[in-house]
Amino acid sequence: MRVCPKCGFVDPPCWRQNRWISYVDYARVEDFWEQYPAMVDIQPGHETSDEYNYYYRGRRNPYYVYRWPKVLGPRYYTRSRHLTERHVPRNPPDQSQTTMKGW
């Protein structure tokens, strides 16, 4: 839980800090709906916002909702998410490339 040192605002306990992407928190969908009943209609793969944050419900994993501050822009999470996903090459390796022998 985060507490603002200036005003004393306490963040809802459902939000967890994302360890891979800075300034992004996540919560389970059930907890999110409980804390934010006005945003129950958020669909997988879509984002919405309120006064301070953007919220994005995962497309591949629709069981989580991600949030980040509005000052970072509407596409912050969707642009930086690929940095943490596993890289899968599109083409097979080049067969003409030789390996180094003796290693």
Steps between C-alpha positions, in 0.01 A plus 500: 500500500616845418439802721542858378731689738331835424128429520491155664307331217521121533497294181251210493669176611408317178781666301833322476821645363618364166859388545593518131355832383542816707194700605256223402282329759269205450196353672278198450181574308274399789679737740498778239123467449449510876703822542382669177138397429463770233761325282346152498446514124872508407558236232817292446749688283346842566600787721310770685595786728389709791629833630850374593570157344464286190366145540560215256352152518731238357414338169697178537441481873164669569518419872710810577453875464805725471519868591752780453496879558356729236818708485671205325253503210229263377732247333771471767419144608413366156826640354726373779332161554692330215829563683413237760340240277694206368655560159384259234683537166277525194727311262712188550874559547708559189641164388792657312641645820788294637566447865832572664698182545728439790286670760 
